[in-house]
Amino acid sequence: MHDDGGLIEDLARIEQMRRRRLLAFLAGAGGMVSLGMSGCGGGASSSTAAGSTGTGSTGTTGGTTTTTTTTGSCSLIPTETEGPYPGDGSNTANGSIANALALSGIVRSDIRTSVAPASGTAAGVPLTLTLQLVSTSNACAALDGYAIYVWHCDAQGRYSLYSSGVTAENYLRGVQTTGSDGTATFTTVFPGCYAGRVPHIHFEIYRNAGAASSYTNKLRTSQLALPLDTSATVYADSRYPNSAANLRAISFASDGVFADGVTTQLATLTGSVAAGYAATLTVGI
């Protein structure tokens, strides 16, 4: 893997983008909103939200303990396994450390194409993914300036950096920082369904883009689930050769990650195969 400074080189550009979004937000509110009301903080600094109260449930799936705690109208997203293909520097692929976070250009909204030195593009039905981070310990306030690292498999169920045929690619991986409304949006493709798992997307949350240069700084790791009925419709597309059969053989109840519940992790999905889909999820931390 190349280490060209990665996220560190992109920080100045990201900070400028964040400030422009914040200025636009304030202007749209007629100048009546102060910086103190823009939801810049309140998230937990560890994998469990500090001061969270309310009802909760705990279960163990696939060796990973998951806890869901409800505070007011938002819920703490369960911690889930990052799986064997995180590409965040925590493990190896083909004898080398797999670290997409170290790549220059990994901070981007469109993750369909690999960043240099790779150049491949993932095929599939277009998907716009929007995650909104909110604080479960601060009245569900939107969390501004946090970083989200997203990764998922391609239409054939392969993970870049790891899977045969795409070990030289790094597509379907990227980092975005949240705006004043707590949202980060990625342009990607609908992931395929491989044997043993329902369609899903992985993500890690960091306090800011600088912290996202090392997996040791992550605040939380979780997974997003995609509705199975819509997934079945997508998998009729010829670009998903094995997904339809794999989907018929799995359910949320038999999935090793989501078997204990998917309420806080099931994305809202709208759109069509022809026009593409939009997936949204509110993520409490």
C-alpha positions in Angstrom: 0.0 0.0 0.0 1.1 3.5 -0.7 1.3 6.1 2.2 1.2 9.5 0.5 -0.1 11.5 3.5 -3.7 10.4 2.7 -6.2 12.2 4.9 -3.6 14.7 6.3 -3.1 16.1 2.8 -6.8 16.6 2.4 -7.6 18.3 5.7 -7.2 21.9 4.5 -9.5 21.3 1.6 -12.1 19.5 3.8 -12.0 22.3 6.4 -12.7 24.9 3.6 -15.6 22.8 2.4 -17.1 22.5 5.9 -16.8 26.2 6.5 -18.6 27.0 3.3 -21.4 24.6 4.2 -21.7 26.2 7.7 -21.8 29.7 6.2 -24.5 28.7 3.8 -26.5 27.1 6.6 -26.2 30.3 8.8 -27.2 32.5 5.9 -30.2 30.4 5.1 -31.4 30.9 8.7 -31.3 34.7 8.2 -28.3 35.0 10.5 -30.4 34.1 13.5 -28.5 30.9 14.3 -25.4 31.1 16.4 -22.5 28.8 16.2 -23.3 27.5 19.6 -26.6 26.1 18.2 -25.1 24.3 15.2 -24.8 20.9 16.9 -21.0 20.8 17.0 -20.6 18.4 19.9 -22.2 16.2 22.4 -21.1 12.8 21.1 -19.5 10.2 23.2 -15.7 10.0 23.1 -15.7 6.2 23.5 -17.6 3.3 22.0 -20.4 3.9 24.6 -22.2 7.2 24.7 -21.5 8.9 28.0 -24.5 9.7 30.1 -27.0 7.7 28.0 -30.1 6.7 29.8 -33.3 4.9 29.0 -34.2 1.3 28.0 -31.7 -0.9 26.3 -31.1 -4.4 25.0 -27.8 -6.3 24.8 -27.0 -9.4 22.7 -24.0 -11.3 21.4 -23.7 -12.1 17.7 -20.8 -13.6 15.9 -18.5 -13.0 18.8 -19.5 -9.3 19.0 -21.6 -7.9 21.8 -24.1 -5.3 20.7 -26.0 -2.8 22.8 -28.9 -0.6 21.8 -29.7 2.2 24.2 -32.6 4.6 23.6 -32.4 8.2 24.7 -35.3 10.4 23.8 -36.1 10.1 20.1 -32.7 8.7 18.9 -30.9 5.5 19.7 -27.3 4.5 20.1 -26.2 2.6 17.0 -25.0 -0.9 18.0 -21.4 -1.8 17.7 -20.8 -4.5 15.2 -17.8 -6.4 13.9 -15.9 -4.6 11.1 -15.6 -8.0 9.4 -12.5 -9.3 7.7 -12.3 -6.5 5.0 -12.1 -3.1 6.8 -9.1 -1.7 4.9 -8.4 0.7 7.7 -4.9 -0.5 8.6 -6.0 -3.0 11.2 -5.3 -6.1 9.2 -3.4 -7.4 6.1 -4.4 -8.4 2.6 -2.1 -10.6 0.5 0.7 -10.1 3.0 0.6 -6.3 3.2 -1.3 -3.9 5.5 -4.6 -2.9 3.9 -5.1 0.7 4.6 -7.3 2.8 2.4 -7.3 5.6 5.0 -3.7 6.3 4.0 -4.5 6.9 0.4 -4.4 10.5 -1.0 -7.9 11.3 -2.3 -9.8 8.9 0.0 -11.8 11.8 1.3 -14.4 12.0 -1.4 -18.2 11.8 -1.9 -18.2 9.6 -5.0 -16.6 6.2 -4.0 -17.4 4.3 -7.2 -14.0 4.7 -8.8 -10.6 3.7 -7.2 -8.2 6.5 -6.3 -4.6 6.5 -7.7 -2.7 4.5 -8.4 -5.7 2.3 -9.1 -8.4 3.3 -11.6 -11.1 0.7 -11.7 -14.8 1.6 -11.4 -17.4 -0.5 -9.7 -20.5 -1.3 -11.8 -24.0 -1.5 -10.4 -27.3 0.2 -9.7 -26.5 3.8 -8.5 -27.0 4.4 -4.7 -26.8 7.7 -2.8 -26.1 7.0 0.8 -26.8 9.7 3.5 -25.9 9.1 7.1 -26.8 11.6 9.8 -24.9 11.6 13.1 -26.7 12.7 16.2 -25.8 12.8 19.9 -27.7 10.4 22.2 -26.3 12.3 25.2 -27.2 15.8 24.0 -30.9 15.7 23.0 -30.2 14.1 19.6 -28.2 17.2 18.4 -26.7 17.0 15.0 -22.9 16.3 15.1 -20.9 18.6 12.9 -17.4 17.9 11.7 -17.3 14.2 12.5 -15.8 11.8 9.9 -17.4 8.7 8.5 -15.5 6.0 6.7 -17.7 3.8 4.6 -16.9 0.5 2.7 -18.9 -2.3 1.1 -18.7 -5.1 -1.5 -19.3 -4.6 -5.2 -22.1 -6.1 -7.3 -20.3 -9.4 -7.4 -19.8 -9.6 -3.6 -16.1 -8.7 -3.7 -14.3 -6.3 -1.4 -11.6 -4.1 -3.0 -8.0 -4.6 -1.6 -8.9 -8.2 -0.5 -11.0 -10.2 -2.9 -9.6 -12.1 -5.9 -9.8 -10.0 -9.0 -10.0 -6.6 -7.2 -6.9 -6.7 -4.9 -5.4 -3.9 -6.8 -8.5 -1.7 -6.5 -9.7 0.5 -3.6 -13.2 1.5 -4.9 -16.3 1.5 -2.7 -14.3 3.0 0.2 -14.3 6.6 1.2 -14.4 9.2 4.0 -16.7 12.2 4.4 -17.1 14.8 7.1 -20.5 15.7 8.5 -21.9 19.2 7.9 -23.8 21.4 10.3 -26.9 19.2 10.0 -24.8 16.1 10.9 -25.1 14.5 7.5 -22.5 13.0 5.1 -23.5 11.8 1.7 -21.7 9.2 -0.5 -22.4 8.3 -4.2 -21.9 4.6 -4.6 -23.6 1.5 -6.1 -26.0 -0.9 -4.5 -23.9 -3.6 -2.8 -24.3 -7.2 -3.9 -25.4 -10.1 -1.6 -22.8 -12.7 -1.0 -23.4 -16.1 0.7 -24.2 -15.9 4.4 -25.0 -12.2 4.7 -27.9 -9.9 3.9 -27.1 -6.8 1.9 -25.2 -4.3 4.1 -22.7 -1.4 4.3 -20.0 -1.0 6.9 -18.9 2.2 8.5 -16.6 3.6 11.2 -17.1 7.0 12.9 -14.3 9.3 13.9 -14.2 12.6 15.8 -12.8 14.5 12.7 -11.1 13.9 9.5 -7.6 14.0 11.1 -8.5 11.3 13.5 -9.7 9.1 10.6 -6.1 8.6 9.5 -5.8 5.7 12.1 -8.3 3.0 13.0 -7.2 3.2 16.6 -9.1 6.6 16.8 -12.5 5.3 15.8 -15.4 6.0 18.1 -17.7 3.3 16.8 -18.0 0.6 14.2 -21.3 -0.5 12.9 -23.2 -1.8 9.8 -26.2 -0.6 7.9 -28.8 -3.0 6.5 -30.7 -2.6 3.3 -34.4 -3.7 2.9 -34.7 -7.2 1.5 -37.7 -6.6 -0.8 -36.0 -3.8 -2.6 -32.7 -5.7 -2.7 -34.5 -8.5 -4.5 -35.7 -6.1 -7.2 -32.2 -4.8 -7.7 -30.7 -8.2 -8.0 -32.8 -9.0 -11.1 -30.2 -6.7 -12.8 -27.6 -8.8 -14.7 -24.7 -7.0 -13.0 -25.6 -8.9 -9.8 -25.0 -12.5 -11.1 -25.2 -14.4 -7.8 -27.0 -12.0 -5.5 -30.6 -13.2 -6.1 -29.8 -16.8 -5.1 -27.8 -15.7 -2.1 -30.6 -13.4 -0.9 -33.2 -16.2 -1.1 -31.0 -18.3 1.2 -30.7 -15.6 4.0 -32.9 -13.5 6.2 -32.4 -11.0 9.0 -33.1 -13.7 11.5 -30.4 -16.0 10.2 -27.8 -13.2 9.5 -24.9 -13.4 11.9 -24.8 -9.7 12.6 -28.5 -8.6 12.4 -30.1 -11.6 14.0 -30.5 -9.8 17.3 -32.4 -6.9 15.7 -32.1 -4.4 12.9 -34.4 -1.6 14.0 -31.8 1.1 14.4 -29.7 -0.1 11.4 -32.3 -0.6 8.7 -31.9 2.2 6.1 -34.9 4.0 4.5 -34.7 3.3 0.8 -36.4 5.2 -2.1 -36.0 5.1 -5.9 -35.9 2.6 -8.7 -33.4 0.5 -10.6 -33.7 2.8 -13.6 -33.2 6.1 -11.6 -31.1 4.8 -8.8 -31.8 4.6 -5.1 -31.3 6.8 -2.1 -30.6 5.3 1.3 -30.8 7.2 4.6 -30.1 6.3 8.2 -29.9 8.3 11.4 -26.9 7.1 13.5 -26.9 7.9 17.2 -23.5 7.9 18.9 
